[in-house]
């Protein structure tokens, strides 16, 4: 069984602003530390990414892969692995919840499974690193207004 890794962070912005940064997938290499390249291959009718090619370098996990995205307004962005060189699964979601103080609580869930064996502790460490880098980068990007 493949387990998920989860984490969350409070961002000082409304959900719409946070989701706008998440939906701008092509800019991920600028703020999501483990993402080295992002290319939108196709988009949904609303302009949000559908299929995206990524180059990822997260510790022992180095891969070029394609993810398929689905969007639930300003509440959730989900992705599922479509193709990969070394990954069997790279599925996850950002879930946003508005706070009473004008902040947004962002939860990130990620499931990673490799085609090649890797010690569970190393894989879990890579998952945690991906999530931590993404959440801290997202917070900096949103709160800086860039």
C-alpha positions as a Markdown table, in Angstrom:
| # | Residue | x | y | z |
|---|---|---|---|---|
| 1 | Unk | 0.0 | 0.0 | 0.0 |
| 2 | Unk | 1.2 | 3.5 | -0.9 |
| 3 | Unk | 0.8 | 6.1 | 1.9 |
| 4 | Unk | 0.3 | 9.8 | 1.5 |
| 5 | Unk | 2.3 | 12.6 | 3.1 |
| 6 | Unk | 0.4 | 15.7 | 4.3 |
| 7 | Unk | 1.3 | 19.1 | 5.6 |
| 8 | Unk | -0.3 | 22.5 | 5.7 |
| 9 | Unk | 0.5 | 26.2 | 6.1 |
| 10 | Unk | -1.4 | 29.5 | 6.7 |
| 11 | Unk | -0.9 | 32.1 | 4.0 |
| 12 | Unk | -1.8 | 35.8 | 4.5 |
| 13 | Unk | -4.1 | 36.1 | 1.5 |
| 14 | Unk | -7.6 | 35.2 | 0.2 |
| 15 | Unk | -8.1 | 31.8 | -1.4 |
| 16 | Unk | -8.6 | 33.3 | -4.8 |
| 17 | Unk | -5.1 | 34.9 | -4.7 |
| 18 | Unk | -3.5 | 31.7 | -3.4 |
| 19 | Unk | -5.3 | 29.6 | -6.1 |
| 20 | Unk | -4.2 | 32.1 | -8.8 |
| 21 | Unk | -0.5 | 31.3 | -7.9 |
| 22 | Unk | -1.2 | 27.6 | -7.8 |
| 23 | Unk | -3.0 | 27.7 | -11.2 |
| 24 | Unk | 0.0 | 29.5 | -12.8 |
| 25 | Unk | 1.7 | 26.1 | -13.2 |
| 26 | Unk | 4.3 | 27.4 | -15.7 |
| 27 | Unk | 5.9 | 29.5 | -13.0 |
| 28 | Unk | 6.5 | 26.6 | -10.6 |
| 29 | Unk | 10.3 | 26.6 | -11.3 |
| 30 | Unk | 10.4 | 30.1 | -9.9 |
| 31 | Unk | 9.1 | 29.2 | -6.5 |
| 32 | Unk | 8.6 | 25.4 | -6.0 |
| 33 | Unk | 12.2 | 24.5 | -5.3 |
| 34 | Unk | 12.2 | 20.9 | -6.5 |
| 35 | Unk | 10.5 | 21.7 | -9.9 |
| 36 | Unk | 13.2 | 22.5 | -12.4 |
| 37 | Unk | 11.0 | 22.8 | -15.5 |
| 38 | Unk | 7.2 | 23.1 | -16.1 |
| 39 | Unk | 5.5 | 23.1 | -19.5 |
| 40 | Unk | 1.8 | 23.3 | -20.0 |
| 41 | Unk | 0.9 | 20.8 | -22.7 |
| 42 | Unk | -2.9 | 21.4 | -22.7 |
| 43 | Unk | -5.4 | 23.4 | -20.9 |
| 44 | Unk | -9.0 | 23.1 | -19.8 |
| 45 | Unk | -11.7 | 25.4 | -21.3 |
| 46 | Unk | -11.3 | 27.8 | -18.4 |
| 47 | Unk | -7.6 | 28.3 | -19.2 |
| 48 | Unk | -6.3 | 26.3 | -16.3 |
| 49 | Unk | -3.7 | 23.6 | -16.9 |
| 50 | Unk | -4.9 | 20.1 | -17.9 |
| 51 | Unk | -1.6 | 18.3 | -18.8 |
| 52 | Unk | 1.8 | 19.5 | -17.6 |
| 53 | Unk | 5.3 | 18.2 | -18.2 |
| 54 | Unk | 7.6 | 18.6 | -15.3 |
| 55 | Unk | 11.3 | 18.0 | -14.5 |
| 56 | Unk | 11.6 | 17.2 | -10.8 |
| 57 | Unk | 14.8 | 16.9 | -8.7 |
| 58 | Unk | 13.9 | 16.0 | -5.1 |
| 59 | Unk | 16.9 | 14.4 | -3.5 |
| 60 | Unk | 17.1 | 10.8 | -4.8 |
| 61 | Unk | 14.0 | 11.3 | -7.0 |
| 62 | Unk | 14.9 | 12.8 | -10.4 |
| 63 | Unk | 12.3 | 12.5 | -13.1 |
| 64 | Unk | 10.6 | 13.9 | -16.1 |
| 65 | Unk | 6.9 | 13.3 | -16.0 |
| 66 | Unk | 3.4 | 14.4 | -17.1 |
| 67 | Unk | 0.7 | 15.2 | -14.7 |
| 68 | Unk | -3.0 | 15.6 | -15.4 |
| 69 | Unk | -4.8 | 18.3 | -13.4 |
| 70 | Unk | -8.4 | 18.8 | -12.2 |
| 71 | Unk | -9.7 | 22.0 | -10.5 |
| 72 | Unk | -12.5 | 22.7 | -8.1 |
| 73 | Unk | -12.8 | 26.5 | -8.2 |
| 74 | Unk | -10.8 | 28.2 | -5.5 |
| 75 | Unk | -11.0 | 25.2 | -3.2 |
| 76 | Unk | -8.8 | 22.4 | -4.7 |
| 77 | Unk | -6.3 | 21.5 | -7.3 |
| 78 | Unk | -5.6 | 17.8 | -7.9 |
| 79 | Unk | -3.1 | 16.1 | -10.0 |
| 80 | Unk | -2.5 | 12.5 | -11.1 |
| 81 | Unk | 0.5 | 11.0 | -12.8 |
| 82 | Unk | 0.0 | 10.3 | -16.5 |
| 83 | Unk | 3.5 | 9.2 | -17.5 |
| 84 | Unk | 6.9 | 9.0 | -16.0 |
| 85 | Unk | 10.4 | 7.6 | -16.4 |
| 86 | Unk | 10.9 | 6.5 | -12.7 |
| 87 | Unk | 7.6 | 7.1 | -10.9 |
| 88 | Unk | 4.6 | 4.8 | -10.6 |
| 89 | Unk | 2.5 | 7.4 | -8.8 |
| 90 | Unk | 2.8 | 11.1 | -8.1 |
| 91 | Unk | -0.7 | 12.1 | -7.1 |
| 92 | Unk | -1.7 | 14.9 | -4.9 |
| 93 | Unk | -3.8 | 17.9 | -4.1 |
| 94 | Unk | -3.7 | 21.5 | -2.7 |
| 95 | Unk | -6.8 | 22.1 | -0.6 |
| 96 | Unk | -7.7 | 25.7 | 0.4 |
| 97 | Unk | -9.9 | 26.8 | 3.3 |
| 98 | Unk | -10.5 | 30.5 | 4.1 |
| 99 | Unk | -9.6 | 31.6 | 7.7 |
| 100 | Unk | -11.6 | 34.0 | 9.8 |
| 101 | Unk | -8.7 | 36.4 | 9.8 |
| 102 | Unk | -8.3 | 36.8 | 6.1 |
| 103 | Unk | -5.7 | 34.1 | 5.8 |
| 104 | Unk | -6.0 | 30.9 | 3.8 |
| 105 | Unk | -5.1 | 27.5 | 5.2 |
| 106 | Unk | -3.4 | 25.5 | 2.5 |
| 107 | Unk | -3.1 | 21.7 | 2.8 |
| 108 | Unk | -0.9 | 19.7 | 0.5 |
| 109 | Unk | -1.2 | 15.9 | 0.2 |
| 110 | Unk | 1.2 | 13.9 | -1.9 |
| 111 | Unk | 1.5 | 10.2 | -2.8 |
| 112 | Unk | 4.8 | 9.1 | -4.4 |
| 113 | Unk | 5.6 | 5.6 | -5.6 |
| 114 | Unk | 8.6 | 4.6 | -7.5 |
| 115 | Unk | 9.1 | 2.0 | -10.2 |
| 116 | Unk | 12.5 | 1.1 | -8.6 |
| 117 | Unk | 12.9 | 0.1 | -5.0 |
| 118 | Unk | 13.9 | 2.8 | -2.5 |
| 119 | Unk | 14.0 | 2.6 | 1.3 |
| 120 | Unk | 10.7 | 3.8 | 2.7 |
| 121 | Unk | 12.5 | 6.3 | 4.9 |
| 122 | Unk | 14.3 | 7.9 | 2.0 |
| 123 | Unk | 11.1 | 8.0 | -0.1 |
| 124 | Unk | 9.2 | 9.6 | 2.8 |
| 125 | Unk | 12.0 | 12.2 | 3.3 |
| 126 | Unk | 11.8 | 13.1 | -0.4 |
| 127 | Unk | 8.0 | 13.5 | -0.2 |
| 128 | Unk | 8.4 | 15.7 | 2.9 |
| 129 | Unk | 11.0 | 17.8 | 1.1 |
| 130 | Unk | 8.8 | 18.3 | -2.0 |
| 131 | Unk | 5.8 | 19.3 | 0.2 |
| 132 | Unk | 7.9 | 21.6 | 2.5 |
| 133 | Unk | 9.6 | 23.3 | -0.5 |
| 134 | Unk | 6.2 | 23.8 | -2.3 |
| 135 | Unk | 4.4 | 25.2 | 0.7 |
| 136 | Unk | 7.1 | 27.6 | 1.8 |
| 137 | Unk | 7.6 | 28.7 | -1.8 |
| 138 | Unk | 3.9 | 29.2 | -2.3 |
| 139 | Unk | 3.7 | 31.3 | 0.9 |
| 140 | Unk | 6.6 | 33.5 | -0.2 |
| 141 | Unk | 5.2 | 33.9 | -3.7 |
| 142 | Unk | 1.7 | 34.8 | -2.6 |
| 143 | Unk | 2.6 | 37.1 | 0.2 |
| 144 | Unk | 5.3 | 38.9 | -1.9 |
| 145 | Unk | 2.6 | 39.7 | -4.5 |
| 146 | Unk | 4.7 | 38.5 | -7.4 |
